[in-house]
């Protein structure tokens, strides 16, 4: 606890010094444009990546500070489950103390004891929320902005250089996709396919992980992730699979969703970033990338189906006595067709206008009115999950927008296969849409290199929770089935084999 207090004091001192320094700087300079354009570094004479990076750090030391802060946020996310474990331990001790107080007849005031809430336990819980971690480190980043420049520079970066369109879109599409009529419709469609396997846990599992991710090419990856995760929770995780199988499934889901959105040019964020600039249309995506993604998904699912055959047999016996996890509220069981139709309309409106923030937010406001009017056909609208995911993605784009100084030269220094592998690795530490966007800024990139960076970015999209925008949505829904939350190392280990298989399909087929 002493270490934590010292750490907190150091952060406060750093922020205080930052503010004082920023006040001094603001007296002598106006806000600067950060991040600087890559051309402004004037390092075309350098051929070695290390020379380029060293030159950019010397000309703008803030680059290194921003990347170190981003690295610290990543390391923090890898220890999130440890913070959760500490939180649970503190909460148990606190509950034991409360029980002793009650047994001893300690006085209560308005039904509350003096220490009914354990502040330390809640702080550790907050520090262990993966969706909150990068936002926490944005506070430190703001201090670095003030230290090196001034507050106006930070405001200029947030207001002018960072686009929060994608986080807002994900919040809305996740809310729409988790609505009762949409989940019921998706369930009915997948049930037709699951019937081929007698609707056994294995049939549901295979159907959801094969068809669900491909929906990402139509209703966007966040929507596909939300629906697939909700159905997996109902048809699979509620049966309490063993830990190894539980991790294997969520790793497979993340990888499949990441590549499942590549059948079209308008649904997956990493494809959206470059499709217009590179001239990639629907035909190109289907003939060059999409069909390979389908093959990779099927190979992965069949492999895991065989590897966990005994586990499926165990789950099938349990399924006979366990009901589904999605317990509908006590309202009408049948959702009228016209209610479902309007939900589909609102989703379609949001997807079509994904790049027009005002339109899809306006549509969402109309949806909220419709939701309230048809409340007897709905489940309770819990916005906590979508909002937390949006907070995570907002913080991620703030950090990610400052990493171009090193990402671009690293990508530009690689050939086809190393670039594909490098893009997959870099995606693990940054959103894959950021990788493809930065690659679009590299001049004279050949068609083969464009292909390599794209397939590399989507291939590595399941290795970590920050690798692909929909992953936080999946983790938010399925995290409750993992003790102390989803372990980053556990997720990485579960996703590595499907990642390699999909990568081989993209590069060898």
C-alpha positions in Angstrom: 0.0 0.0 0.0 3.0 2.3 0.7 4.2 1.8 -2.9 0.8 2.8 -4.2 0.7 5.9 -2.1 4.2 6.9 -3.2 3.2 6.3 -6.8 0.1 8.4 -6.4 2.1 11.3 -4.9 4.6 11.1 -7.7 1.8 11.4 -10.3 0.3 14.4 -8.5 3.8 16.1 -8.3 4.3 15.4 -12.0 1.0 16.9 -12.9 1.6 19.9 -10.7 5.0 20.6 -12.2 3.4 20.1 -15.6 0.8 22.7 -15.0 3.4 25.2 -13.7 5.6 24.5 -16.7 2.7 24.9 -19.0 1.8 28.3 -17.5 5.3 29.5 -18.2 5.3 28.2 -21.7 1.9 29.7 -22.5 3.4 33.1 -21.8 5.9 32.7 -24.6 4.2 30.5 -27.2 0.9 29.6 -28.7 -0.4 26.1 -29.0 1.6 23.9 -31.4 0.3 21.4 -33.9 0.8 17.9 -32.5 1.5 15.4 -33.9 3.8 17.0 -36.4 3.5 15.9 -40.0 6.0 13.3 -41.0 7.4 15.5 -43.7 8.3 18.2 -41.2 11.1 16.0 -39.8 13.0 16.3 -43.0 14.7 12.9 -42.6 14.5 11.6 -46.2 18.3 11.4 -46.3 18.2 8.7 -43.7 17.8 5.0 -44.8 18.2 3.3 -41.4 15.1 3.1 -39.2 17.0 3.8 -36.1 18.5 6.9 -37.5 15.0 8.1 -38.5 13.6 7.4 -35.1 16.6 9.0 -33.3 16.2 12.1 -35.5 12.5 12.4 -34.8 13.1 12.1 -31.0 15.8 14.7 -31.1 13.6 17.1 -33.0 10.5 16.4 -30.9 11.2 14.8 -27.5 7.5 14.6 -26.8 7.3 11.7 -29.3 9.2 9.5 -27.0 7.2 10.6 -23.9 3.9 9.9 -25.6 5.0 6.4 -26.7 6.4 5.5 -23.3 3.1 6.6 -21.7 1.3 4.4 -24.3 3.6 1.5 -23.5 2.8 1.9 -19.7 -0.9 1.8 -20.5 -0.4 -1.4 -22.4 1.6 -3.0 -19.6 -1.1 -1.8 -17.1 -3.7 -3.6 -19.2 -1.7 -6.8 -19.1 -1.9 -6.6 -15.2 -5.6 -5.7 -15.1 -6.6 -9.1 -13.7 -4.1 -8.7 -10.9 -5.8 -5.5 -9.8 -9.2 -7.2 -10.0 -7.9 -10.1 -7.8 -6.7 -7.6 -5.2 -10.0 -5.8 -5.3 -11.9 -9.0 -4.7 -9.6 -9.9 -1.8 -10.1 -6.5 -0.2 -13.9 -6.7 -0.7 -14.0 -10.1 1.0 -12.0 -8.8 4.0 -14.3 -5.8 4.1 -17.5 -8.0 4.1 -16.0 -10.0 6.9 -15.4 -6.9 9.0 -19.0 -5.7 8.3 -20.3 -9.1 9.5 -18.3 -8.8 12.8 -19.6 -5.2 13.3 -23.2 -6.5 12.8 -22.6 -9.4 15.2 -21.2 -7.0 17.8 -24.3 -4.7 17.5 -22.4 -1.7 16.2 -24.7 1.3 15.6 -25.9 2.1 12.1 -26.9 5.5 10.7 -29.8 5.5 8.2 -29.1 1.9 7.5 -25.4 2.5 6.7 -22.3 1.8 8.8 -19.4 4.2 8.6 -17.4 1.9 6.3 -20.1 0.0 4.3 -18.1 0.8 1.1 -14.5 -0.2 0.9 -12.8 2.7 -1.0 -9.6 0.8 -1.6 -11.4 -2.2 -3.1 -13.3 0.1 -5.5 -10.1 1.9 -6.5 -8.4 -1.4 -7.3 -11.5 -2.5 -9.2 -11.3 0.7 -11.3 -7.6 0.2 -12.0 -8.5 -3.3 -13.1 -11.2 -2.3 -15.6 -9.6 -2.8 -19.0 -12.0 -0.4 -20.5 -10.9 2.3 -18.1 -7.1 1.8 -18.1 -6.2 3.7 -21.3 -8.5 6.6 -20.1 -6.5 6.7 -16.9 -3.3 7.1 -18.8 -4.8 9.9 -20.9 -4.6 11.9 -17.7 -0.9 11.3 -17.6 -0.6 12.1 -21.3 -2.4 15.4 -20.7 0.2 16.2 -18.1 3.0 15.4 -20.6 1.3 17.8 -23.1 1.3 20.6 -20.6 4.9 19.8 -19.6 6.3 20.0 -23.1 3.9 22.6 -24.6 0.8 24.0 -22.9 -2.8 23.2 -22.2 -4.0 24.8 -25.5 -1.8 22.4 -27.4 -3.6 19.4 -25.7 -7.0 21.0 -26.4 -6.0 21.5 -30.0 -4.9 17.9 -30.4 -8.1 16.6 -28.8 -10.4 18.9 -30.7 -8.8 19.0 -34.1 -6.6 16.0 -34.6 -8.6 13.2 -32.9 -11.7 11.8 -34.4 -14.2 10.2 -32.0 -16.5 9.1 -34.8 -15.6 5.4 -34.5 -16.0 5.2 -30.6 -19.4 6.9 -30.9 -20.4 4.6 -33.7 -19.4 1.5 -31.7 -21.4 2.6 -28.7 -24.5 3.0 -30.8 -24.1 -0.1 -32.9 -23.4 -2.2 -29.8 -26.5 -0.9 -28.1 -28.6 -1.6 -31.2 -27.1 -5.1 -31.8 -27.8 -6.1 -28.2 -31.5 -5.2 -28.3 -33.8 -8.0 -27.7 -35.5 -8.0 -31.2 -32.1 -8.1 -33.0 -30.7 -10.9 -30.8 -33.8 -12.9 -31.2 -33.7 -12.5 -35.0 -30.1 -13.5 -35.1 -30.8 -16.4 -32.9 -33.6 -17.6 -35.1 -31.4 -17.4 -38.2 -28.5 -19.2 -36.6 -30.9 -21.8 -35.1 -31.8 -23.0 -38.6 -28.1 -23.9 -39.2 -27.7 -25.3 -35.7 -30.6 -27.6 -36.3 -28.4 -29.5 -38.7 -26.5 -30.6 -35.6 -29.6 -31.2 -33.4 -28.9 -27.8 -31.7 -26.3 -29.4 -29.5 -23.7 -27.2 -27.8 -21.2 -28.2 -30.5 -23.6 -27.2 -33.3 -24.4 -23.9 -31.7 -20.7 -23.2 -31.0 -19.6 -24.0 -34.6 -22.5 -22.1 -36.1 -22.0 -18.9 -34.0 -18.2 -18.9 -34.6 -18.6 -19.5 -38.3 -21.5 -17.4 -39.4 -21.5 -14.8 -36.7 -18.1 -13.2 -37.6 -19.1 -13.1 -41.3 -22.0 -10.9 -40.3 -19.3 -8.3 -39.7 -19.0 -7.7 -43.4 -22.7 -6.5 -43.4 -23.6 -5.1 -40.0 -20.1 -4.1 -39.1 -17.7 -5.9 -36.9 -18.9 -4.3 -33.6 -22.4 -5.5 -34.4 -21.2 -9.0 -35.3 -19.1 -9.2 -32.1 -22.0 -8.1 -29.9 -24.4 -10.6 -31.4 -21.9 -13.5 -31.5 -20.8 -12.8 -27.9 -24.4 -12.7 -26.6 -25.3 -15.9 -28.3 -22.1 -17.6 -27.1 -22.9 -16.5 -23.6 -26.3 -18.1 -23.9 -25.5 -21.3 -25.8 -22.0 -22.0 -24.5 -20.6 -20.1 -21.6 -23.7 -20.6 -19.5 -22.7 -24.3 -19.5 -19.5 -23.4 -17.6 -16.8 -24.9 -19.9 -13.4 -25.6 -18.4 -11.0 -22.6 -18.3 -8.8 -23.8 -21.2 -11.8 -24.2 -23.5 -13.4 -20.9 -22.3 -10.2 -19.0 -23.3 -9.8 -21.0 -26.6 -13.4 -19.9 -27.6 -13.0 -16.2 -26.8 -9.6 -16.2 -28.6 -11.1 -17.9 -31.6 -14.0 -15.4 -31.6 -11.7 -12.4 -31.6 -9.6 -13.7 -34.5 -12.7 -14.8 -36.5 -14.4 -11.4 -36.1 -11.2 -9.6 -37.0 -11.0 -11.3 -40.4 -14.7 -11.9 -40.9 -15.3 -8.3 -41.8 -13.1 -8.4 -44.9 -15.7 -9.7 -47.3 -16.8 -6.1 -48.0 -15.1 -2.7 -48.2 -17.4 -0.8 -45.9 -17.8 -2.7 -42.6 -14.4 -3.4 -41.0 -12.6 -0.4 -39.6 -9.1 -1.3 -40.9 -10.5 -1.8 -44.4 -12.6 1.4 -44.2 -9.4 3.4 -43.5 -7.9 2.6 -46.8 -10.5 1.3 -49.2 -11.3 4.6 -50.8 -7.7 5.8 -51.1 -6.4 2.5 -52.5 -9.5 1.9 -54.7 -10.5 -1.4 -53.1 -14.2 -2.1 -53.8 -16.5 -5.0 -53.0 -15.2 -7.2 -55.8 -11.6 -6.7 -54.8 -12.3 -7.6 -51.2 -14.2 -10.8 -52.1 -11.7 -12.0 -54.7 -8.4 -11.1 -53.0 -9.1 -11.3 -49.2 -12.6 -12.3 -48.3 -12.7 -15.9 -49.5 -9.4 -16.7 -47.8 -10.8 -15.3 -44.6 -13.7 -17.7 -44.8 -11.4 -20.7 -45.4 -9.3 -19.6 -42.4 -12.3 -19.3 -40.1 -13.6 -22.8 -41.1 -10.2 -24.4 -40.6 -9.9 -22.8 -37.2 -13.3 -23.9 -36.1 -13.0 -27.5 -37.4 -9.6 -27.8 -35.6 -10.9 -26.6 -32.3 -14.0 -28.8 -32.8 -11.8 -31.8 -33.0 -9.4 -30.8 -30.2 -12.2 -30.2 -27.7 -14.5 -33.1 -28.8 -14.5 -34.7 -25.3 -15.3 -31.3 -23.7 -18.3 -30.9 -26.1 -19.6 -34.3 -25.0 -19.4 -33.2 -21.3 -21.2 -29.9 -22.1 -23.9 -31.7 -24.0 -24.8 -33.7 -20.9 -24.9 -30.5 -18.9 -27.0 -28.7 -21.5 -30.0 -31.1 -20.8 -30.4 -29.6 -17.3 -29.3 -26.0 -17.7 -31.4 -23.2 -19.1 -30.1 -20.4 -21.3 -28.3 -17.4 -19.8 -30.3 -14.7 -21.6 -33.2 -14.5 -19.2 -35.7 -12.3 -20.9 -37.5 -9.9 -18.7 -41.1 -10.8 -17.7 -42.6 -9.3 -20.8 -44.2 -10.7 -24.0 -42.1 -13.6 -25.3 -42.9 -13.1 -29.0 -41.5 -9.9 -30.6 -43.8 -8.6 -33.3 -42.4 -8.5 -36.8 -43.0 -4.8 -37.1 -40.9 -4.1 -34.0 -38.0 -6.2 -35.4 -38.3 -4.5 -38.7 -37.8 -1.1 -37.2 -34.8 -2.3 -35.2 -33.3 -3.6 -38.4 -34.0 -0.2 -40.0 -32.2 1.6 -37.2 -29.2 -0.7 -37.5 -29.2 -0.2 -41.3 -29.4 3.6 -40.9 -26.5 3.6 -38.5 -24.3 1.4 -40.7 -25.1 3.4 -43.9 -24.3 6.7 -42.2 -21.3 5.4 -40.2 -19.2 8.3 -41.5 -21.8 10.9 -40.7 -21.8 11.4 -37.0 -24.8 13.8 -36.9 -27.0 11.4 -38.8 -26.3 8.2 -36.9 -26.6 10.0 -33.5 -29.8 11.6 -34.6 -31.1 8.2 -35.7 -30.1 6.8 -32.3 -32.2 9.5 -30.5 -35.2 8.4 -32.6 -34.4 4.8 -31.6 -34.5 5.6 -27.9 -38.0 7.1 -28.4 -39.1 3.9 -30.3 -37.5 1.8 -27.6 -39.5 3.5 -24.9 -42.7 3.2 -26.8 -42.2 -0.6 -27.3 -40.8 -1.2 -23.8 -43.0 -4.3 -23.3 -41.2 -6.0 -26.1 -37.7 -5.1 -25.0 -35.2 -6.0 -22.4 -33.8 -3.4 -20.1 -31.4 -1.1 -22.0 -28.1 -1.3 -20.1 -25.8 1.3 -21.6 -22.9 0.6 -19.2 -21.2 -1.9 -21.5 -21.4 0.2 -24.7 -20.4 3.4 -22.9 -17.3 1.7 -21.3 -16.3 0.3 -24.6 -16.7 3.8 -26.2 -14.6 5.2 -23.4 -11.9 2.6 -24.1 -11.8 3.3 -27.8 -11.8 7.1 -27.3 -8.7 6.8 -25.1 -7.1 4.4 -27.6 -7.5 6.8 -30.5 -6.0 9.6 -28.4 -2.9 7.5 -27.6 -2.8 5.9 -31.1 -2.8 9.2 -32.9 0.6 10.0 -31.4 2.4 6.8 -32.5 2.8 7.6 -36.3 6.3 8.9 -35.8 7.6 5.4 -35.3 4.9 3.2 -36.9 5.3 4.7 -40.4 9.1 4.2 -40.8 8.9 0.7 -39.3 6.2 -0.3 -41.8 8.0 1.3 -44.7 11.2 -0.6 -44.0 9.7 -4.1 -44.4 9.1 -6.4 -47.4 6.0 -8.5 -48.0 6.3 -11.3 -45.5 8.1 -9.4 -42.8 5.6 -6.6 -43.3 2.7 -9.0 -42.9 4.2 -10.4 -39.7 5.3 -7.0 -38.5 1.8 -5.6 -39.0 0.3 -8.5 -37.0 2.7 -7.8 -34.1 2.2 -4.1 -34.2 -1.6 -4.6 -34.2 -1.2 -6.3 -30.9 -0.1 -3.0 -29.4 -2.3 -0.7 -31.4 -5.7 -0.7 -33.0 -5.4 -2.4 -36.5 -7.3 0.4 -38.1 -4.5 2.7 -37.0 -2.0 0.4 -38.6 -3.7 0.5 -42.0 -4.4 4.2 -41.8 -0.7 5.0 -41.1 0.3 2.7 -44.0 -2.0 4.7 -46.3 0.2 7.7 -45.5 3.3 6.0 -46.8 4.0 7.2 -50.3 4.5 4.8 -53.3 3.4 1.7 -51.4 3.2 -1.2 -53.9 0.1 -3.3 -54.3 1.8 -6.3 -52.8 2.8 -4.3 -49.7 -0.7 -2.9 -49.4 -2.1 -6.4 -49.4 0.5 -7.5 -46.8 -0.2 -4.7 -44.3 -3.9 -5.3 -44.6 -3.9 -9.0 -44.1 -1.3 -8.6 -41.3 -3.5 -6.0 -39.5 -6.6 -8.1 -39.6 -4.7 -11.4 -38.8 -3.4 -10.0 -35.6 -6.7 -8.4 -34.5 -7.5 -11.1 -32.0 -4.2 -11.3 -30.1 -5.1 -8.6 -27.5 -8.1 -6.6 -26.5 -6.7 -3.4 -28.0 -5.9 -5.0 -31.4 -9.3 -4.6 -32.9 -12.1 -2.1 -32.1 -14.9 -4.7 -31.5 -12.8 -6.7 -29.0 -13.7 -4.6 -25.9 -17.3 -5.2 -26.8 -16.8 -9.0 -26.7 -14.8 -8.8 -23.5 -17.4 -6.6 -21.9 -20.1 -9.2 -22.6 -18.1 -12.4 -21.8 -15.7 -11.1 -19.1 -18.1 -12.2 -16.3 -17.5 -15.8 -17.2 -13.8 -15.5 -16.3 -12.6 -15.2 -12.8 -11.0 -11.8 -12.3 -11.8 -10.9 -15.9 -10.1 -12.0 -19.1 -6.3 -12.4 -18.7 -4.4 -10.7 -21.5 -1.8 -13.5 -21.5 -4.6 -16.1 -21.5 -6.2 -14.4 -24.5 -2.9 -14.1 -26.4 -2.2 -17.8 -25.8 -5.7 -18.8 -27.0 -5.6 -16.7 -30.1 -2.0 -17.4 -31.3 -2.8 -20.7 -33.1 -5.9 -19.4 -35.0 -3.9 -16.3 -35.9 -1.1 -18.4 -37.4 -3.6 -20.5 -39.4 -5.4 -17.4 -40.8 -2.1 -15.8 -41.6 -1.0 -18.8 -43.6 -4.3 -18.8 -45.5 -3.7 -15.2 -46.5 -0.1 -15.6 -47.6 -0.2 -19.1 -49.1 -3.6 -19.3 -50.9 
